[in-house]
Amino acid sequence: MDITVQELKKRLDEGDNNFVLIDVREPYEREEFNIGGQLVPVGSVMGAIPSLMDHKDKEVVVYCRSGNRSGMAKQLLVASGFTNVRNLLGGMLTWRENFG
């Protein structure tokens, strides 16, 4: 099940660190605005999977600008054996609409 910006913001505000946050945007997008996720551009996800395998049974939240690229990243991670991957619905566009 995917995650809303409201749910993610609440968890971040509460200091919840029981999940892995991955930003699949490009570096220039991250420089413009980010919420602190680990940067793994969507084109690099497959190459990064070996280094992410420690997290395969943890909750992983992926996000991008609109939710499309993170949806693709979610599919790649699930296909690689990750068991709890959630896409941030609406991505950073919806985040900024709600929280500025």
N, C-alpha and C positions, 0 to 999 in steps of 0.2 A: 504494500500500500504506500502511495506517495505521501508527501508532506506539504502542508501549506506554509506560506511565509509567516503567518501568525503563530503557528505551532513552533516553527523553527526559531523565530525571534524570542518567544517565551522561553524556550529551552536555553538559548544562548544567554538571555538576560539572567536566568536563574543559575548560570554557571554549570549547566549540565554538560559534562564532557564524556558521557558514556556512548559517544558515537564518533565516527570519523567524517569530517566535512571536506569534500573535494570540489574544487572549482575547475570546471573543464573548459573555461573560456581561454582566450589568447592572453598573453602577458599584457598587451596594451589595454585590454578591457579591464583587467585586474587593477592596473595602475589608476584607471579612472575612478573605480569604486570597487571595494571588496568587503566581505564580511569575515575574512580570516581563514578561509578554507585553504587546504593544500592545493597548489596549482599543478594540475595535470591536464594540459590542453587535450581536447577530445582526440586529436590525431595521434597523441602519445599514449593513450590509455592502454592499448594492447602491449606496448613496450614496457609500461609501468606495472603491469599486473604482477610480475614476480616480486617486485618490491612492496606491493600492496597485500600480498597473500597472508601476512600476519593478521590482517583485518577481515579475512573472508567469512568469519562467523560472527563478526560484530555488525552493528547497525552502521551503514554507510549512507550518507546523504550527499548526493551529487547535485550541482547547480551550474547554470550558465546564464546567458542573457534572458532567454525567454522560456526555457524548459525543453527545447527541441534537442540541442546537442547533449544535454544531460540525460535526456531520454535514451539517446543512442548509447551513451556511456553506461547507463544502467543495464541495457541489454547486453553489452559486452561483458560487464562484470558478472552478471547472472550466468551468462553462458560459460564463464570461466570458473564457476563454482561458488561465487559469493552468494550468501544465503539471505541477506537482509538489506537490500539496496533500495533506497527511496529517492525519488526525483523531486526536486523542489518545484512545485507547480507554479508556472508563470515566471520563474527565475528572478533575476535581478530587476527586470522591468516591474514586476508586481511588487517586489520588495520596496523599490523606490516610490511607487505609487502609494504604498501604505505607510511607509516610515520615513520618506524623504531622502 
